[in-house]
Amino acid sequence: MIYHGVKSEEGVLMRMNNIPRSIAESMGGSGTLQATLIWPSVQSARAFISSSDIALWDRGRPTNSPLSGAEYQSVWHTLSGEGR
């Protein structure tokens, strides 16, 4: 958790999938993620992230962030190699 700069296992899972640190905790703490992933793995989390809609990204972004949910998703696409 220290290495990834987050406070939860779900946050680590998000960081391992290249989610920006500033939203990793909120994306990992998403009730949708927890309900979707009974036995979370890096691969299942990646599938969840890949199929997530923009509303999840909007809910995950910090309120004071200059980036929109769509911009965070775009950053993730670049970092993860999931180019569009």
C-alpha positions as CSV (number, residue, x, y, z in Angstrom):
1,M,0.0,0.0,0.0
2,I,2.9,2.3,0.8
3,Y,4.5,1.6,-2.6
4,H,1.3,2.4,-4.5
5,G,0.4,5.4,-2.3
6,V,-3.1,4.2,-1.3
7,K,-4.7,3.0,1.9
8,S,-6.7,0.0,0.8
9,E,-6.3,-3.3,-1.0
10,E,-8.9,-2.1,-3.6
11,G,-6.8,1.0,-4.1
12,V,-3.7,-1.2,-4.7
13,L,-5.7,-3.2,-7.2
14,M,-6.6,0.0,-9.1
15,R,-3.0,1.3,-9.0
16,M,-1.8,-2.1,-10.4
17,N,-4.2,-1.4,-13.3
18,N,-2.7,2.1,-13.9
19,I,-5.6,4.1,-12.4
20,P,-4.2,7.5,-11.4
21,R,-3.4,7.7,-7.7
22,S,-5.7,10.6,-7.1
23,I,-8.8,8.5,-8.0
24,A,-7.5,4.9,-7.2
25,E,-9.1,4.9,-3.7
26,S,-12.5,6.1,-4.8
27,M,-12.6,3.8,-7.9
28,G,-11.5,0.9,-5.8
29,G,-14.0,1.7,-3.1
30,S,-16.8,1.7,-5.6
31,G,-19.8,-0.4,-4.5
32,T,-20.0,-1.5,-8.1
33,L,-16.5,-2.9,-8.0
34,Q,-17.1,-4.7,-4.8
35,A,-20.3,-6.2,-6.0
36,T,-18.8,-7.2,-9.4
37,L,-15.6,-8.7,-8.2
38,I,-16.3,-11.5,-5.7
39,W,-12.7,-12.7,-5.8
40,P,-10.8,-9.7,-7.2
41,S,-7.8,-10.2,-9.3
42,V,-5.7,-7.8,-11.4
43,Q,-7.3,-9.2,-14.5
44,S,-10.9,-9.0,-13.3
45,A,-10.3,-5.5,-12.1
46,R,-8.9,-4.6,-15.5
47,A,-12.0,-6.0,-17.2
48,F,-14.2,-4.0,-14.8
49,I,-12.3,-0.8,-15.5
50,S,-12.3,-1.4,-19.3
51,S,-16.1,-1.9,-19.3
52,S,-16.9,1.0,-16.8
53,D,-19.0,3.8,-18.0
54,I,-18.1,7.5,-17.7
55,A,-20.4,7.9,-14.7
56,L,-18.1,5.8,-12.6
57,W,-15.1,7.9,-13.6
58,D,-17.1,11.1,-12.8
59,R,-18.0,9.7,-9.3
60,G,-14.4,8.8,-8.7
61,R,-12.8,12.1,-9.4
62,P,-11.9,14.5,-6.6
63,T,-14.3,17.5,-6.3
64,N,-11.4,20.0,-6.7
65,S,-9.9,18.2,-9.7
66,P,-9.4,20.2,-12.9
67,L,-9.9,16.9,-14.8
68,S,-13.3,15.5,-15.8
69,G,-14.1,11.8,-15.5
70,A,-13.6,11.5,-19.3
71,E,-10.2,13.0,-19.0
72,Y,-9.2,10.6,-16.2
73,Q,-10.5,7.7,-18.4
74,S,-8.4,9.1,-21.2
75,V,-5.3,9.2,-19.0
76,W,-6.0,5.6,-18.0
77,H,-6.3,4.5,-21.6
78,T,-2.8,6.0,-22.3
79,L,-1.1,4.6,-19.1
80,S,-2.6,1.2,-19.5
81,G,-1.9,0.8,-23.2
82,E,-5.6,0.5,-23.9
83,G,-5.5,3.2,-26.6
84,R,-8.6,4.2,-28.3
